[in-house]
């Protein structure tokens, strides 16, 4: 594909989503990391869902879930928001990381400043109004299911 540069079409990037906006989101990627303080956390790349009628489709926001005694309520609230069944047991933080990928929720958008730039974050979460997108688990399709 040919491409011709036109400086009149240049953009400096996306404008931040306004604070307080509630959007349907899906967890696209997750990674376990350790902060400089030694605190373990899950770093998530969350995407504004494009299968729901809403603004900002496809925007990406990074969200961190820290694992400390003080954040236990936040962790349970997050797991509730993504539809985790009551009593579900996890073998550890890696198990949680694998479980949350592909799950959806409603996120309230916040903002933070870093190195002179303003970035969106997620200030709170609640349960999605829509079903969660399949997280990539295999499904069985039989010949009888096919229309041809």
Backbone torsions as a table, in degrees:
resi	resn	phi	psi	omega
1	UNK	NA	129.2	178.2
2	UNK	-78.2	151.5	-179.4
3	UNK	-141.2	131.0	179.0
4	UNK	-118.3	122.2	-179.5
5	UNK	-69.0	134.6	176.4
6	UNK	-136.5	104.4	-174.8
7	UNK	-62.9	-20.0	179.0
8	UNK	-70.5	-15.1	179.4
9	UNK	-100.7	5.1	-175.8
10	UNK	-69.2	141.5	178.2
11	UNK	-127.0	152.0	177.0
12	UNK	-93.2	1.3	177.9
13	UNK	126.8	-170.4	-178.8
14	UNK	-79.2	142.8	171.0
15	UNK	-78.6	143.6	178.3
16	UNK	-61.2	147.7	174.8
17	UNK	-70.4	137.5	-178.8
18	UNK	-59.4	141.8	178.8
19	UNK	-59.4	137.4	177.5
20	UNK	93.1	-10.6	178.6
21	UNK	-66.0	131.2	176.9
22	UNK	-103.9	127.1	-175.1
23	UNK	-135.8	147.5	171.9
24	UNK	-74.2	128.9	-175.8
25	UNK	-132.3	161.2	176.6
26	UNK	-134.8	141.9	-179.9
27	UNK	-82.6	113.7	-176.2
28	UNK	-88.5	-41.5	-178.8
29	UNK	-143.1	154.2	175.7
30	UNK	-147.7	146.2	-177.9
31	UNK	-146.5	134.9	176.4
32	UNK	-82.4	131.2	-179.7
33	UNK	-136.8	169.1	175.5
34	UNK	-123.8	127.1	178.9
35	UNK	-72.5	165.0	178.7
36	UNK	-61.5	-20.6	177.9
37	UNK	-81.4	-8.8	-177.5
38	UNK	95.5	-3.6	-179.7
39	UNK	-76.2	131.3	177.1
40	UNK	-82.6	140.7	177.4
41	UNK	-148.9	161.7	172.6
42	UNK	-103.6	122.9	176.1
43	UNK	-97.2	121.9	-175.8
44	UNK	-116.5	141.3	167.0
45	UNK	-100.1	116.8	-176.6
46	UNK	-111.0	139.2	-177.6
47	UNK	-120.2	137.3	173.6
48	UNK	-66.9	123.5	-174.1
49	UNK	-60.3	138.7	178.3
50	UNK	-102.3	0.6	178.8
51	UNK	-98.7	10.7	-179.8
52	UNK	-125.9	141.1	179.9
53	UNK	-73.8	101.1	-178.0
54	UNK	-163.3	161.2	177.1
55	UNK	-77.2	170.4	173.5
56	UNK	66.5	23.9	179.8
57	UNK	-53.5	133.2	176.8
58	UNK	86.3	-10.2	176.7
59	UNK	-61.8	143.6	-179.6
60	UNK	-111.4	137.4	177.9
61	UNK	-132.4	139.1	176.0
62	UNK	-95.4	136.4	-178.5
63	UNK	-132.0	140.1	-179.6
64	UNK	-118.8	136.9	177.1
65	UNK	-118.1	106.9	-176.4
66	UNK	-88.4	144.8	-176.8
67	UNK	-111.9	94.1	174.9
68	UNK	-139.4	169.8	176.1
69	UNK	-59.3	-39.8	-177.1
70	UNK	-68.8	-22.9	-177.2
71	UNK	-102.0	9.8	-177.6
72	UNK	-57.1	-42.6	178.9
73	UNK	-63.7	-36.8	178.4
74	UNK	-66.0	-41.2	179.0
75	UNK	-61.9	-47.7	179.1
76	UNK	-63.2	-39.5	177.4
77	UNK	-62.5	-39.8	178.7
78	UNK	-66.0	-45.9	179.8
79	UNK	-63.4	-35.6	176.2
80	UNK	-64.6	-44.4	-177.6
81	UNK	-61.7	-30.2	-179.9
82	UNK	-91.2	7.8	173.2
83	UNK	85.3	26.4	180.0
84	UNK	-68.3	130.8	179.5
85	UNK	-66.4	142.7	177.5
86	UNK	-54.9	133.9	177.0
87	UNK	85.0	-0.8	179.7
88	UNK	-61.7	129.7	179.7
89	UNK	-101.2	142.4	177.2
90	UNK	-118.9	143.5	179.9
91	UNK	-80.0	-9.7	-179.0
92	UNK	160.9	-175.8	-176.5
93	UNK	-64.9	-34.4	177.8
94	UNK	-65.3	-35.6	177.4
95	UNK	-64.8	-42.4	177.0
96	UNK	-63.2	-45.1	179.5
97	UNK	-56.1	-46.6	-179.4
98	UNK	-66.6	-35.5	-177.8
99	UNK	-68.1	-38.4	-171.7
100	UNK	-78.1	-20.1	-178.5
101	UNK	-62.6	128.7	-179.9
102	UNK	90.8	-4.6	179.9
103	UNK	-84.9	151.2	-178.8
104	UNK	-118.6	161.2	-178.9
105	UNK	-165.0	170.6	171.4
106	UNK	-97.7	126.8	178.1
107	UNK	-112.7	135.7	172.2
108	UNK	-91.2	125.2	-173.9
109	UNK	-81.0	135.5	172.5
110	UNK	-123.4	-173.7	177.5
111	UNK	-140.9	152.1	173.7
112	UNK	-140.0	154.9	178.6
113	UNK	-108.4	137.1	177.6
114	UNK	-146.0	122.9	177.1
115	UNK	54.2	38.9	176.7
116	UNK	83.2	-0.2	178.7
117	UNK	-111.8	150.6	177.6
118	UNK	-103.3	129.5	-179.7
119	UNK	-123.6	147.7	173.2
120	UNK	-77.2	149.4	169.4
121	UNK	-137.8	-177.3	178.7
122	UNK	-112.4	118.5	-175.7
123	UNK	-90.1	-26.4	176.3
124	UNK	-159.5	162.7	-177.4
125	UNK	-134.4	154.9	171.2
126	UNK	-151.4	171.3	-174.2
127	UNK	-65.2	143.3	178.7
128	UNK	-67.0	150.8	174.0
129	UNK	-86.5	-7.8	-176.1
130	UNK	-122.7	160.8	179.5
131	UNK	-68.3	152.9	178.7
132	UNK	-72.4	140.2	175.2
133	UNK	-67.6	143.1	179.7
134	UNK	-55.8	135.8	-174.9
135	UNK	-87.7	15.5	176.3
136	UNK	97.4	6.5	177.7
137	UNK	-69.3	144.2	-179.3
138	UNK	-65.8	147.5	175.0
139	UNK	-123.3	153.6	179.2
140	UNK	-94.8	128.1	174.9
141	UNK	-124.9	126.8	-177.5
142	UNK	-108.0	160.0	-179.8
143	UNK	-54.4	-35.2	-178.7
144	UNK	-66.5	-20.7	180.0
145	UNK	-80.3	-17.5	-174.2
146	UNK	-85.9	143.9	-178.3
147	UNK	-80.8	0.2	-177.8
148	UNK	-129.2	NA	NA
